[in-house]
Amino acid sequence: MNKIILDKDIGKNIRALRKKKNMKQDEIAAKLQLEGVDISRSTYAKIESGNRNVFAKELIALKRILNCTYEQILEGK
């Protein structure tokens, strides 16, 4: 049975990965900006809360910043 991946699930996974790295939302937003992703802390917070979709460019940058796999972001593995 396939699990439907919801934006809220992805946001929770990203939040957990960020907290595991002991980073704050504004630190992630700053690092995303260094990666060429134009994003504010408040917009990033919307991703974590599941109120905004994460775009491919952001996903790629988050994978690098959080030093994780796509599966950890998308599926929480």
Number of C-alpha atoms within 10 A of each C-alpha: 3 4 6 8 10 13 18 17 18 22 25 19 20 24 20 16 20 19 13 10 12 9 13 12 18 14 13 21 21 16 17 24 15 11 16 12 16 12 15 15 16 12 15 21 18 15 21 24 18 17 14 15 16 18 10 9 12 19 16 15 19 25 17 15 15 17 11 14 15 15 11 15 22 18 15 16 10
